[in-house]
Amino acid sequence: MKKRKLFGVIAANAADTEQREIFRGIINKAQMLNIDIAVLSNIYNPPVTDEVLKTENSIYSLIGSDEYDGIILISESIINPDLRKIIFEELKNKDLPLVAIGTELPEWTLPSLQYINTCDETDIEDICDHLTDVHGFTDIHLLSGHYELSVSHKRVEGYRRSLEKHGIPFDEKKVFFGDFWMTSGHAHAKRYISGELPYPQALICCNDYMAYGLLDEFLECSIDINEKMSVIGYEYVPDRYCHVPLLTTFQRNRYELGIIAMEFLTEKTGIKANSILSATPRGHIIYGNTCPCKAKITDIRFDFKTAQHKNRYDYLDLFNQLELNLIECRNIDEFVKKIHEFSSLIRDADKLYMCLYENWYDTSPNFSNMVGYNLLHDEEPFVFRKHNISAVFRNDAAPYYFCPLFFSDRELGYVALSFRGPDTFDHFFRNWLKTVANCLEFLRMKNDIKFYLQCQDISEERESLTGMLNENGLRKVYLNADKSNLCLVALKIGTIRTNPYSASQNDQINSVLDAAEAVREFSGNHICAKINEDTFFCLMRDIPDTDVLTKQLSAVLLHHTAYMKINGLDSYVCAAIPCEDNDYVQLKEKCFAKIAEMTDMFSSRRTKPHYKKLNKLRTQFYNDPQLTFDSEDIYSRFNGSAGYLRTIFRKCYGFTLHDDCINARIAAARYYITMSNLSNAEIAEKCGYKDLKYFLRQFQQVSGYTVVKYRSMWSYTKQ
């Protein structure tokens, strides 16, 4: 269960500098109020749908979690119209306080969604006021963005207001429209340099990218722009150190936007936020050398540290050996340890979890269960449901960035990352994610190739590893079989494995062979087959009781230690279906549907509290059913009272501990009755019974058959 209030933040490419200040405000306020923050963000965020990158947007399915107490949407970051539709569909189903930071978008009109933003008109007005009030300029040009965008005209309106306030006539000929990118800055510079436009005293560029393009063009032409005019940018993109001279710009107060968004949500969720903000937040000028004020040392220091940081991590990105080390890994445990060794690559990371689907290595649909691996500290992997995102949060309130982990169109899971301060991930982290995802796919393929080379079917009707019939062979047998009193019995192995590659490849092969031997023992002189890498089918005649069939198969497999040691008690599913008049395809579909239903039930257990301890306890008394008679012995193996153990056991499994102890004894009895020549008294003793009559009575009560009848039913297994 989550420990604190949890607010979600929906962003896109959260590494972008325009969003960093918003996150800083959100996180600082959240930590003051002891609130957890979950930021959901893709990492590439192309403006149009790219099929290669489409899978990264699966991260937004986490909006469906019911753990949020409120949600913040950074609307301007979602630039892909298809992604906007996806997020809108998720949000319209949320009965939560919702607040959007940024420009109001018509396709995101929800009654519960409140927009907050800085004021473009006021910001541009403040810039123009500075040029007139401080420097006395009266001839000022404005380069805005796309003409068809309302935000471009809002910025023109702020420019008009300032001029008229100072008694300077507004002249439309001094207003120009570009594209909010460096190309229009280059083009506008050429108009001044060629003489097409007269130089003004100052030019306001309505974003920094256009200003950077302008500065670069002047530098390319060897013209000192400071001798011609002053230039002020807008929005403060911290790439100033890449352009000469150092740009004077204006920083929107996104920090306070983050705080205001948090205060709105806390008010709606009943938390006293001690609000200090009410008006629309106003920004301030970041001084450079393109206006007479000149740069301030504090601003230069920040830009210098930003440049140093970028150069350092660019170097690490180019020369680190993480990828080579991960490619050499043979299993997921080695993989996690290698990432741990290279943890310093993630700047200022405080917590870092790789959350993989339990079946990430499989091409079948993903389970809803995840396995969380701590990549910074030694910690046992933990299993949790995909939407229970609070599972990664620890004792102190923290912000986590949830970013997609995928390869091509295959979703592997996600990474949850938290920093030591109110920071966000950078573009280097995108490369780190790509490296991890690519190497996970390499690990999957490497293991699959080994398995395939050793297990591939080289005949039409026989499976080479076990020598059993393959699916083609079984289908032919079934086509010609008499269906009366015939049942299909299935065993699916390895259905739930936390660490599928923690065992060596040879151990995995041996566990499959051991399971195949169990199927042979169970089927005796009946038909058995291995139809794919993890599923066995048997055609059983004259035993119509499907419950008996599945429990007998399970009892036999429990005694095959090579399989059980690697895979464990809850790692397999047995199912049985009467053949009746079904054709092979129909029968197989019914059987797989039953397997899927049972797999989901077993999988849900793993999300329950204390599952690991309880499963370990169950394994002990299934391995040695004699222990199950001594209740004190059971309770001594688990911390807590007997009543507490019984309660949590029933909540986890849906049946009582006492019944499971009996089932463990009866499972052992089923095996010895059918697979050995032991007397009833010897079997009773091996199963922990001191009273033979009590054993015989309890076996009949649980199985529905006398020992004599049960033994005769399976007599073929000893032939």
Secondary structure, 3 states (H helix, E strand, C coil): CCCCCEEEEECCCCCCHHHHHHHHHHHHHHHHCCCEEEEECCCCCCCCCCCCCHHHHHHHHHHHCCCCCEEEEEHHHCCCHHHHHHHHHHHCCCCCCEEEECCCCHHHCCCCEEEECCCHHHHHHHHHHHHHHCCCCCCEEEEECCCCCHHHHHHHHHHHHHHHHCCCCCCHHHEEECCCCHHHHHHHHHHHHCCCCCCCCEEEECCHHHHHHHHHHHHHCCCCHHHCCEEECCCCCCCHHHCCCCCEEEECCHHHHHHHHHHHHHHHCCCCCCCCCCCCCCCEEECCCCCCCCCCHHHHHHHHHHHHHHHHHHHHHHHCCHHHHHHCCCCHHHHHHHHHHCHHHCCCEEEEEEEEECCCCCCCCCCCEEEEEECCCCCCCEEEECCCHHHHCCCCCCEEEEEEEEECCEEEEEEEEEECCCCCCCHHHHHHHHHHHHHHHHHHHHHHHHHHHHHCCCCCCECCCCCCECHHHHHHHHHCCCCCCEEEEEEECCCCCCCCCCCCHHHHHHHHHHHHHHHHHHHCCCEEEEEECCEEEEEEECCCCHHHHHHHHHHHHHCCHHHHHHHCCCCCEEEEEECCCCCHHHHHHHHHHHHHHHHHHHHHHCCCCCHHHHHHHHHHHHHCHHHHHCHHHHHHCCCCCHHHHHHHHHHHHCCCHHHHHHHHHHHHHHHHHHHCCCCHHHHHHHCCCCCHHHHHHHHHHHHCCCHHHHHHHCHHHHC
